[in-house]
Amino acid sequence: MIYDVPFRHQQALDPSALTTVTATLHAIGKALEDCRNAGVSPDSDPAVVLLTRHMATVSSNHADAEVLRAACHRRLQELQRFPTLLALAIRGVEYDVVAKNRFHEDGRAAMLQLAIALGLAPETYTVCNFEGTPDQSGNVLLAAADIAVMVQIGGRHEGREVSYRAVSEGHQQPNRFASIRDLLKPDRFSVRLCRELGLKRAATPANLPIPLAA
């Protein structure tokens, strides 16, 4: 059923109550819902256009675009030195759904990069996420024919967030442990895994990017 309501037009004509980016963004979100219900394109809807223009007026940062771009570049450099996955390991993700989802997303990306550094062909390994209970981080597991690597975070795993072991003819060897900082350097960590676990193939280090927050 297609129907329209007047509220977004009223807000667009008098946006004085929208004094923050958060409030304006919420209003735009509701306006987009109204457009969908009305069968109207939000790209040309006058109320949506006015609300998006209002967004620029409520920001407290009025710096030039070049200054803002430079600030974004600096932040990216900071995140490369201190990745989100490391920050989550320090603060924990228990009872925080958003943080936990981020851990599983970045943990999976880190495991995929480790698989590449180990020279694993895509069809020879799996990366699985196990959510666990709300009071746990759950874990992310990289499993191949001859190696298993798992990452989980939280206070009791501090300094040994990564566990790894060799797998020989279906028999699992005892776990060894490493810091999550090691996982964030997949090229170097892959060499360590091959050396310590006696893997027959040689690792293939690569200059791999560190997972960043979106």
Secondary structure in CASP SS format (residue, H / E / C, confidence):
PFRMAT SS
TARGET T0000
AUTHOR 0000-0000-0000
METHOD secondary structure of the structure
MODEL  1
M C 1.00
I C 1.00
Y C 1.00
D C 1.00
V C 1.00
P C 1.00
F H 1.00
R H 1.00
H H 1.00
Q H 1.00
Q H 1.00
A H 1.00
L H 1.00
D C 1.00
P C 1.00
S C 1.00
A C 1.00
L C 1.00
T C 1.00
T C 1.00
V H 1.00
T H 1.00
A H 1.00
T H 1.00
L H 1.00
H H 1.00
A H 1.00
I H 1.00
G H 1.00
K H 1.00
A H 1.00
L H 1.00
E H 1.00
D H 1.00
C H 1.00
R H 1.00
N H 1.00
A H 1.00
G C 1.00
V C 1.00
S C 1.00
P C 1.00
D C 1.00
S C 1.00
D C 1.00
P H 1.00
A H 1.00
V H 1.00
V H 1.00
L H 1.00
L H 1.00
T H 1.00
R H 1.00
H H 1.00
M H 1.00
A H 1.00
T H 1.00
V H 1.00
S C 1.00
S C 1.00
N C 1.00
H C 1.00
A C 1.00
D C 1.00
A H 1.00
E H 1.00
V H 1.00
L H 1.00
R H 1.00
A H 1.00
A H 1.00
C H 1.00
H H 1.00
R H 1.00
R H 1.00
L H 1.00
Q H 1.00
E H 1.00
L H 1.00
Q H 1.00
R H 1.00
F C 1.00
P C 1.00
T H 1.00
L H 1.00
L H 1.00
A H 1.00
L H 1.00
A H 1.00
I H 1.00
R H 1.00
G C 1.00
V C 1.00
E C 1.00
Y C 1.00
D C 1.00
V H 1.00
V H 1.00
A H 1.00
K H 1.00
N H 1.00
R H 1.00
F H 1.00
H H 1.00
E H 1.00
D H 1.00
G H 1.00
R H 1.00
A H 1.00
A H 1.00
M H 1.00
L H 1.00
Q H 1.00
L H 1.00
A H 1.00
I H 1.00
A H 1.00
L C 1.00
G C 1.00
L C 1.00
A C 1.00
P H 1.00
E H 1.00
T H 1.00
Y E 1.00
T E 1.00
V E 1.00
C E 1.00
N E 1.00
F E 1.00
E C 1.00
G C 1.00
T C 1.00
P C 1.00
D C 1.00
Q C 1.00
S C 1.00
G C 1.00
N E 1.00
V E 1.00
L E 1.00
L E 1.00
A E 1.00
A E 1.00
A C 1.00
D C 1.00
I E 1.00
A E 1.00
V E 1.00
M E 1.00
V E 1.00
Q C 1.00
I C 1.00
G C 1.00
G H 1.00
R H 1.00
H H 1.00
E C 1.00
G C 1.00
R C 1.00
E C 1.00
V E 1.00
S E 1.00
Y E 1.00
R E 1.00
A E 1.00
V E 1.00
S E 1.00
E C 1.00
G C 1.00
H E 1.00
Q E 1.00
Q C 1.00
P C 1.00
N C 1.00
R E 1.00
F E 1.00
A E 1.00
S C 1.00
I H 1.00
R H 1.00
D H 1.00
L H 1.00
L C 1.00
K C 1.00
P H 1.00
D H 1.00
R H 1.00
F H 1.00
S H 1.00
V H 1.00
R H 1.00
L H 1.00
C H 1.00
R H 1.00
E H 1.00
L H 1.00
G C 1.00
L C 1.00
K C 1.00
R C 1.00
A C 1.00
A C 1.00
T C 1.00
P C 1.00
A C 1.00
N C 1.00
L C 1.00
P C 1.00
I C 1.00
P C 1.00
L C 1.00
A C 1.00
A C 1.00
END
